[in-house]
Amino acid sequence: MQPITISDRYLGCFLGQSIGDAVGSPIEGMAPDMIYQFFGDSQALMQVPADRELHYTDDTEMMIGVAEALCDEGRIIEDRLVERFVANLNPARGYGPGAIRVLQVMSEGGNWKHLTETMFPGGSYGDGAAMRVAPVGLLFHSDLDRVWHEARLSALPTHVHPMGIEGAQLLAVAVAWLMTHTVFEPEAMYAELLRRAVTDEFRWLLSTAANLSADDSVSILGNGIEAQRSVVTSIACFALAPDDYVEAVGRAIGLGGDTDTLGAMTGALSGTHLGVAGLPGNLVNQLENGERGRDAIIALAVRLHERFCLPALV
């Protein structure tokens, strides 16, 4: 078996997220018992009809924006990141109403920072910052402190609540940790995440996840749009099936609720660990391939890896 290269992991992360997002999106909001009734278990759920084209949602579109901003600047610069979000915006991708409001104000040159801070009491603690943060973990994977810092900056345009920020930071650190560990040791990964977790909510959820076995249900961790109810769930779904993309992502989507984001985050983690060769080839081929589709996503992953290979990042 050929070793998985860093560039393979970049490709695996980007395509793994895109596929998980796309497979999960049509059943977003469904209850887990209904998903099981209509689609079966995690393996069956991932058996997408061969004639179905897979379309990603805002999760991947915003991930693309983060990656583009990093390729251009080598770090998160808020104004440049906002420009990418606005330029890429396609409302048909399923953005939430809050995100649409913020992005609209951004596009009009209005006071979007005030809106981000006041639209929800204390700011949004949703998983919108975590769903797009994987490129931060990829680019800065050799420095976990830098990952933590840049992930926070990547969240701030839309998420100022500590929970929303911490969710993005933890997901980015998980991606970065996988980049530097060819052998997956769940105890070591959870120890690193627990060392960095700040809030009691995330610490409790991570501790609970670390003690789950493959036969345990992960539903206790949650399936909602709140960062604390989806980020750790996605990490756990990956950790319980680290060598099987289909099982990990299918398990996450099968939980119901925020299925596209659960699929996207779990897919990013699994793809990072397994590399592009570990993804189901049929699903890669079924991913949409228009102007910003599969080939463009592959090219962007290559470009971000090239950015990593530059002599220095400011």
C-alpha positions in Angstrom: 0.0 0.0 0.0 1.4 3.4 -1.0 1.8 5.9 1.8 -0.7 8.8 1.9 1.0 12.0 0.9 0.2 15.5 2.2 -1.3 16.4 -1.2 -3.5 13.3 -1.1 -4.9 14.4 2.3 -5.7 17.9 0.9 -7.6 16.3 -1.9 -9.3 13.8 0.4 -10.4 16.6 2.8 -11.9 18.8 0.1 -13.6 16.0 -1.8 -14.6 14.2 1.4 -16.4 17.3 2.7 -18.1 18.0 -0.7 -19.4 14.5 -1.0 -20.6 14.2 2.6 -22.3 17.6 2.3 -24.0 16.6 -1.0 -25.2 13.2 0.2 -26.6 14.6 3.4 -28.3 17.6 2.0 -31.5 16.1 0.5 -32.6 14.6 3.9 -31.7 17.6 6.1 -34.1 17.9 8.9 -35.4 14.3 8.8 -35.6 12.3 12.0 -33.2 9.3 12.3 -36.0 6.7 12.4 -37.5 8.1 9.1 -34.0 8.0 7.5 -33.6 4.4 8.5 -37.1 3.5 7.3 -36.5 5.0 3.9 -32.8 4.5 3.3 -31.6 1.8 5.6 -28.4 1.6 7.7 -25.3 3.8 7.2 -23.9 1.6 4.4 -27.1 1.6 2.5 -27.6 5.3 3.0 -24.4 6.0 1.1 -25.4 3.8 -1.9 -26.5 6.8 -4.1 -28.2 5.9 -7.4 -25.6 5.9 -10.2 -27.6 8.5 -12.2 -27.9 11.0 -9.4 -25.6 14.0 -9.5 -24.4 15.2 -6.1 -24.8 18.9 -5.4 -23.0 20.5 -2.4 -24.5 23.2 -0.2 -23.4 26.4 1.4 -21.2 24.3 3.7 -18.8 23.5 0.8 -19.3 26.9 -0.9 -18.1 28.7 2.2 -15.3 26.2 2.6 -14.2 27.1 -0.9 -14.2 30.8 0.1 -12.0 30.1 3.1 -9.6 28.1 0.9 -9.5 30.8 -1.8 -8.7 33.5 0.8 -5.9 31.4 2.3 -4.4 30.8 -1.1 -4.4 34.5 -1.9 -3.2 35.8 1.4 -1.5 32.9 3.3 -3.5 33.7 6.4 -7.0 34.9 7.4 -7.6 38.5 6.6 -11.1 39.3 7.5 -11.9 41.7 4.6 -10.5 39.4 2.0 -12.4 36.5 3.5 -15.6 38.5 3.4 -15.0 39.4 -0.3 -14.7 35.7 -1.1 -18.0 34.9 0.7 -19.8 37.6 -1.1 -18.3 36.8 -4.5 -19.2 33.1 -4.2 -22.7 33.5 -2.8 -25.3 31.4 -4.5 -28.5 31.5 -2.4 -29.7 28.3 -4.0 -27.0 26.4 -2.1 -29.2 26.4 1.0 -27.9 29.2 3.2 -29.8 29.9 6.4 -31.7 33.1 6.6 -29.3 34.6 9.1 -26.3 33.9 6.9 -28.2 35.4 3.9 -28.9 38.6 5.9 -25.2 39.0 6.9 -23.9 38.3 3.4 -26.4 40.7 1.9 -25.3 43.5 4.2 -21.6 42.6 3.4 -22.3 42.9 -0.3 -24.0 46.3 0.2 -21.1 47.6 2.2 -23.2 48.0 5.3 -22.3 47.5 9.0 -22.2 43.7 8.9 -20.1 43.5 12.0 -22.9 45.1 14.0 -25.4 42.7 12.5 -23.2 39.7 13.3 -23.0 40.8 16.9 -26.7 41.6 17.4 -28.7 39.4 15.1 -28.6 36.7 17.8 -28.1 37.4 21.6 -24.4 37.1 22.1 -23.9 36.2 18.4 -24.5 33.0 16.6 -23.3 29.7 18.2 -24.3 27.7 15.2 -22.0 25.3 13.3 -21.6 27.6 10.3 -18.0 28.6 11.1 -17.0 24.9 11.8 -18.5 23.6 8.5 -16.1 25.8 6.5 -12.9 25.7 8.5 -11.2 22.6 7.3 -8.7 24.5 5.0 -7.3 26.3 8.0 -6.4 22.9 9.6 -4.8 21.8 6.4 -2.7 24.9 5.7 -1.4 25.4 9.3 -1.3 21.8 10.3 2.3 21.9 11.4 1.5 24.5 14.1 -1.6 23.7 16.2 -1.5 27.1 18.0 -1.6 28.8 14.7 -4.5 26.7 13.7 -6.4 27.7 16.8 -5.7 31.4 16.1 -6.5 31.4 12.4 -9.7 29.3 13.0 -11.0 32.0 15.3 -10.3 34.7 12.7 -12.1 32.6 10.1 -15.2 32.4 12.3 -15.5 36.1 13.2 -17.2 37.4 10.1 -20.4 35.5 10.9 -19.9 34.0 14.4 -18.8 35.9 17.5 -20.4 33.7 20.2 -17.6 31.7 22.0 -19.4 28.4 21.3 -19.5 29.1 17.5 -15.9 30.1 17.5 -14.7 27.2 19.6 -16.5 24.7 17.4 -14.6 26.0 14.4 -11.3 25.9 16.4 -11.8 22.3 17.5 -12.8 21.0 14.1 -9.7 22.8 12.5 -7.4 21.3 15.2 -8.9 17.8 14.5 -8.1 18.2 10.8 -4.6 19.4 11.5 -3.9 16.6 14.0 -4.9 14.0 11.4 -2.5 15.6 8.9 0.4 14.9 11.1 -0.5 11.4 12.4 -0.4 8.6 9.8 -1.6 6.1 12.5 -4.9 7.1 14.1 -4.9 6.9 17.8 -8.3 8.2 19.1 -7.0 8.6 22.7 -4.3 10.9 21.6 -6.6 13.0 19.3 -9.2 13.4 22.0 -6.5 14.3 24.5 -5.3 17.2 22.3 -8.8 18.4 21.7 -9.6 18.3 25.5 -6.4 20.1 26.2 -7.6 23.0 24.0 -11.3 23.0 24.8 -12.4 26.0 26.8 -16.1 25.6 27.6 -17.7 23.1 29.9 -20.1 22.0 27.2 -17.3 21.1 24.7 -15.2 19.4 27.4 -18.1 17.3 28.6 -19.1 16.3 25.0 -15.5 15.5 24.1 -15.0 13.4 27.2 -18.2 11.5 26.4 -17.2 11.0 22.8 -13.8 9.7 23.8 -15.4 6.9 25.8 -17.8 5.7 23.1 -17.3 2.3 21.5 -18.3 1.3 18.0 -21.5 -0.3 19.3 -22.6 2.8 21.2 -25.0 5.3 19.8 -23.6 8.8 19.1 -27.0 10.3 19.3 -26.3 11.5 22.9 -23.9 14.1 21.4 -26.6 15.8 19.3 -27.4 16.4 15.6 -28.5 20.1 15.6 -27.2 23.2 14.1 -25.6 24.4 17.4 -21.8 24.0 17.2 -21.7 22.0 20.4 -24.3 19.6 19.1 -22.7 18.8 15.8 -18.9 19.3 15.9 -18.1 16.7 18.5 -20.7 14.4 16.9 -18.8 14.6 13.6 -15.5 14.0 15.3 -17.0 10.9 17.0 -18.5 9.5 13.9 -15.1 9.6 12.2 -13.3 8.3 15.2 -15.5 5.2 15.5 -14.9 4.3 11.8 -11.5 5.9 10.9 -10.7 3.5 8.1 -14.2 3.5 6.4 -15.4 6.8 4.8 -18.8 5.3 3.9 -19.4 4.0 7.5 -18.3 7.2 9.2 -20.2 9.6 6.9 -23.2 7.3 6.7 -23.4 7.1 10.4 -23.3 10.9 10.8 -26.0 11.5 8.1 -28.1 8.7 9.6 -28.4 10.7 12.8 -30.8 13.1 11.1 -31.1 16.8 11.9 -28.3 18.9 10.3 -27.4 16.1 7.9 -25.5 18.1 5.3 -23.2 19.7 7.9 -22.7 16.5 9.8 -21.8 14.8 6.5 -19.5 17.7 5.5 -17.5 17.8 8.7 -17.3 14.0 9.1 -16.3 13.8 5.4 -13.6 16.4 5.8 -12.1 14.5 8.7 -12.3 11.1 7.1 -11.0 12.4 3.8 -8.0 14.0 5.5 -7.1 10.7 7.3 -7.7 8.4 4.3 -6.6 10.6 1.5 -8.3 10.8 -1.8 -7.8 7.1 -2.6 -9.9 6.2 0.5 -13.0 7.9 -0.9 -15.6 6.0 -2.9 -14.7 6.5 -6.5 -18.3 6.4 -7.7 -19.3 9.2 -5.4 -16.3 11.3 -6.5 -17.4 10.8 -10.1 -21.0 11.8 -9.2 -20.0 15.1 -7.6 -21.2 18.0 -9.7 -18.6 19.3 -12.1 -19.8 22.7 -13.3 -18.0 26.0 -13.0 -17.2 25.4 -9.3 -17.6 21.7 -9.2 -15.3 18.7 -8.8 -12.5 19.7 -11.1 -12.4 23.2 -9.6 -12.4 21.8 -6.1 -9.5 19.5 -6.9 -7.6 22.4 -8.4 -8.2 24.5 -5.3 -6.9 21.8 -3.1 -3.8 21.6 -5.2 -3.4 25.3 -5.0 -3.7 25.4 -1.2 -1.2 22.6 -0.9 1.2 24.7 -3.1 0.6 27.6 -0.7 1.7 25.3 2.2 4.9 24.4 0.3 6.0 28.1 0.0 9.1 28.8 2.1 7.3 31.0 4.6 3.8 32.0 5.7 3.3 35.4 7.2 
